[in-house]
Amino acid sequence: MITFKDKLPGRHWLMLALAVLLFGLVAIFVDLKPQVTENFFFSPSDSEYKESARIDKIFPSGSQLIVSVAASSVSSQHYLQRLAQLTRQLQAVETVNGAASLTDGPKDFADAEKSPFWKRLLIAENGRSSNVVLFASNRDGEGLIRRVEAIVDKFNAKDFRINIAGAQYVAEMIRRSLKHDFRVFSLTSVLLFGAAAWLLFRSLKLTLGILVTCTSAVLATLLVQSAVGEKIGILTANLGTIVFVVTLSHLVYMTFNWQTLARQGDEEEVDSRSLSAKAWRMTLPASFWSMVCASLGFGSLLLVPAKPLRELGYGGVEGTVIALCCAYLMYPSFLEWARPKKTQTLPDERWSKFWTRKFAWPSVAILLVSVGLSFGISRLNTDPSLLDYFKKGREPRDGLLYVDRNGGSNPLTLVIAAANGDKLDTKEEYDKMWNLQEALEEHKGVGTVLSLPVLMDEGHRQPFAFLFGWDRLLKIMSEAKHDRIASTFVSKDRKLAAFYLRMDEQRRDKPRVEVVNDLKSIVRKQGFTPYLVGGVYQLQGALAKLVASSLRTGLIWLLVFFTGVALIVGRNIRVAIAMIFSLSLVPIWMLGGIGLLRIPVDIISAPATNVCIGMAIDSMVHLVFGVKRAQRDGKEGWSAWAAGRREQWRGIVYSDVIIAAGFAIFALSNFPPTQRFGLVVVAGTVIDILANLFLLPLLGDADLKTRHSVAK
């Protein structure tokens, strides 16, 4: 047991110095730049990614970047001259391996219009824009996009409007949004939480202690993450705010318990160290079990085979443990420094009569609303459009939308094989692949399709091509002087062929997994076997399926785990049932509301449920420990619940209000997934307060019919 008798005076200054040291270590050793690649959904070890990796190995085509250039006339000489200049400068970018445009590929515009290959690749469906297709390496995506944007800015004009699309471009836009939010909201959170702490406790000493402790927890988490080789990713960019909030929750409860203990004695004669030690011991058991529950919430993400969710799971578990350690090793020194009576903002006596009520009708209303919201769970959209990652009416969404309308914006690769395993270099297979090409193009969700038959048809347009057979023509197009272009579409053994699709995001009306299954069915109907499927589109579909699965199974397992914790904490089956039932309302309200409002559930906003459940169980545990203390003092039944609620209501309300205010700043983000994450957490705090203060005491009361007197 830790004691405070031997601590040196002024230990709070040592804690401040430690925070400064941690800040310096983070500045020196931690890379604070979010890492987002075009395959940011999965790691190379994930089974979902391995299929795409196999395709890249068989057909090493690199990453494509679409630069769409719109004008009133794409066949005019003026347009083609500027397009040629743009193409040359884009080709000169270091990581660009090749480029194709109307001025670099086909003989001229008329030739491109006649060509089944160039027309699909370069000319938009509306005929008012053409594409510059860049083939780039996956090395230094950030530098590639920055250089391409610099060139585009020089050429972009009212009569020469340029839009960009492609996996690397989308990844870079997400990375920039996360980087902006990480910097701005980290500072804003500190200022906002600091102001809230001062308004709540009216003590500069406690405010400084809260900021020092919470910041130290965040910095320590970043250091540990860096030490184990974890980079800041698409989800862990928000981890700092989460750790700050988790730490703050411990401090709010400890401070209110400290004030409660001070009221019970003579404030002028209370020894500050003794009082701090008592608050430490009073709060620690509940905080420990809260940490266990929060760790279980994050730990459930470790079971999901999606890299970003696992990263958040690891970081969340580490962060919750570090938050508890910092809260109980650093903050007590600031409680010793402050004076309890100068931090009182609202006397308990004013609320004593209010918290003796059972609030039966409000509880019934909460249950009825919960039933209504539960119907929204079946309407959850866990497979949002790629466009939903960006704000309407702004770049890059507008540019992606334009490209999407004219040939699709999300890449998907289908690798096919002959049903009988034969080679694909015969006239019969060529004709069957043309039928497959046309069938894929007729599918509603498919934009542009490029394939081996389209390429070979272009080859047959060359002079004297009629003298060569199918096999000979393939060999010619596999030679270095033709950039070995055939190897992009057919394997060396001629048994596999790749179909490159650009999928339509705006008009998609079913999950990506179902769309991919439809395409596989088309492949089979045309006499082929769908050998491999890969690309960002397929990975997003797999991720959406995993998110939906994690929401279902993850929440079920969490409730199972929390049932065990509730039994240990409450030591009563009825109390445990009441806790789990009340806790289950949090995901019902959150997910049901999201479903009814048709808010997209993306990879970034999905974990908000885990965060809220962790906060909800935190409040419940503190309330139940307050009830147990009242029972030890001789109170029974409703008297004990009323006393526990009277003791802990400020911690529950103020903690959730501060947390809600902190996450509400995410609404100011320019990145919609971050906005959704913050607003979902805010909504969760509302039901957290209602369920804990109204419903849980009513359900946990030993005798609902008897009204016990409450000690004043």
Secondary structure, DSSP 8 states (H G I E B T S, - for coil): ---STT--TTHHHHHHHHHHHHHHHHHHH---S----TTTTS-TTSHHHHHHHHHHHHS---EEEEEEEE-S-TTSHHHHHHHHHHHHHHHTSTTEEEEEBTTBSSSSHHHHHH-HHHHHHHB-TTSSEEEEEEEE-STTHHHHHHHHHHHHHHH-BTTBEEEEESHHHHHHHHHHHHHHHHHHHHHHHHHHHHHHHHHHH--HHHHHHHHHHHHHHHHHHHHHHHHTT----TTGGGHHHHHHHHHHHHHHHHHHHHHHHHHHS-TTT--HHHHHHHHHHHHHHHHHHHHHHHHHHHHGGGGSS-HHHHHHHHHHHHHHHHHHHHHHHHTHHHHHHS-GGGG--S-THHHHTGGG---HHHHHHHHHHHHHHHTTGGG-B-S--GGGGS-TTSTTHHHHHHHHHTT-SEEEEEEEEETT---S-SHHHHHHHHHHHHHHHHSTTEEEEE-HHHHHHHHHTSTTGGGS-HHHHHHHHTSGGGTTGGGGTB-TTSSEEEEEEEE-STT--S-HHHHHHHHHHHHHHTTEEEEEEESHHHHHHHHHHHHHHIIIIIHHHHHHHHHHHHHHHH-SHHHHHHHHHHHHHHHHHHHHHHHHTT-B--TTTTTHHHHHHHHHHHHHHHHHHHHHHHHHTT--HHHHHHHHHHHHHHHHHHHHHHHHHHHHGGGG-SSHHHHHHHHHHHHHHHHHHHIIIIIHHHHH-S-SS-------
